[in-house]
Amino acid sequence: MTVESVRPEATETGSATGLRQPPVAGGAVPVLGHGWKLVRDPLAFLAQLRDHGDVVRLKLGPKTVYAVTTPALTGAVALSPDYIIAGPLWESLESLLGKEGVATANGPLHRRQRRTIQPAFRLDAIPAYGPIMAEEAYALVERWRSGQVLDVTAESFRVAVRVAARCLMRGSYMDARAERICASLATLFSGMYQRMVVPLGPLYKVPLPANREFNRALADLHLLVDEIVADRRASGQKPDDLLTALLEAKDENGEPIGEQEIHDQVIAILTPGSETVGSVIMSLLLVLTERPEIGDKIRDEVKAVVGDRQIAFEDVRKLAYTANVVTETLRLYPAVWILTRRAVADTELGGYRIPKGADLIYSPYAIQRDHRSYRRHEEFDPDRWLPGRSKEVPKYAMSPFSVGNRKCPSDHFSMAELTLITAAIASHYRFEHAPGSDTRPRIGITLRPRRLMLRALPR
Ligand code: HEM
């Protein structure tokens, strides 16, 4: 909603004169402003911001950032064309995601790219991925042995990368490459967040071992994507998958899209696809470890619906309790815990003036744990998603995949994958913490437990 649409007296330039400035949130300190709180304990800081106002200003050093704190207003931001993808979060991701991929593009380029990739994620396209998802879920539980201590970070990201790569860029060659993608992304994901919160620019070019390792992983990922594209072209095959859709895509003038765009598109889909799903699998394993009765109920549901055979993709929609466990995990541990936008016009939000060029942030974590939206808000309760009860949840108070034109294209894909994997894991194993497990949240580009070392115990 632009200023013009709500304030006819606004000036020609659209400047929202006369509107109030949002209040400055409490707790700023000289020089660093609220920055030190955002670095020290961002989750607690963001979760209390609504007490200061529906929209509040934060001081990050010399910069002002607008934090949006209510479900209704975060929905309004996500749905409005006045706010685009830009700002510090996205700039920090550019060396990884490139500038021409769907996750970072805006305007007509973004619309065209969404049209190209959307068919691969449509509800009616998902069943074709079912056999791969089931195969990967069972490969995981069969790799594990009773009594074995699992490094859950590696296991979770491995299966997430393999499912995304094998489903969306089919081909047996993908098996070996999926391992290389896993190794590169693991190094990149830890380095990216550091580059985002501690933007030291040229210092990351100094040839220290950590920087060299990061740059090697980045180069290898880019090389891998080039290899995948070249191999597919050389094979002359055109299976019905996302890669074919990208290779056949045309631009506004009906010309094939450029090599750089194809490359950035592959990265922009594989990277969020594996980082988010891997993080949620870790959170799900934490829930199964700390709440064994939930694992028992999933096992019972699987037994009742599937019996003793392997779970097939077709069973997934009947596993209602398991799906509600996944949804409740996404509520309390949203992998995408913070989102940013930039205003492209002077706008009004909740009665406040937001100037053109302003950076906005909002947090699905804070919104989804707010006591104003959820009774017993900190309690893990899958039954709050039963059909009768889920109506109580205010609009936009549960949007782990976001809404609007940037909504995750993969919401159905991810829910099916996570439900299948959770059902397979919980019907085979119980878990207990092993030495070295650290359940504190790791605040990175995504949110997940810091390190989970779990002992798998037989059912
Ligand atoms: C965008 C969440 C899985 C691909 C997003 C956004 C969210 C999100 C919140 C919107 C970002 C914004 O508004 O700024 C999640 C969660 C996932 C998940 C919680 C898993 C549980 C996946 C998977 C893929 C994927 C598996 C691909 C294989 C994308 C892409 C975008 C996106 C390409 C950018 C869309 C655009 O800007 O138009 N995701 N995602 N995501 N996601 Fe996901």
Residues whose N, C-alpha, C, O or C-beta is under 5 A from the ligand:
A	BS01	HEM	V102 A103 A164 A268 I269 P272 G273 T276 V277 V280 A335 V336 L339 P400 F401 S402 N405 R406 K407 C408 P409 S410 S414
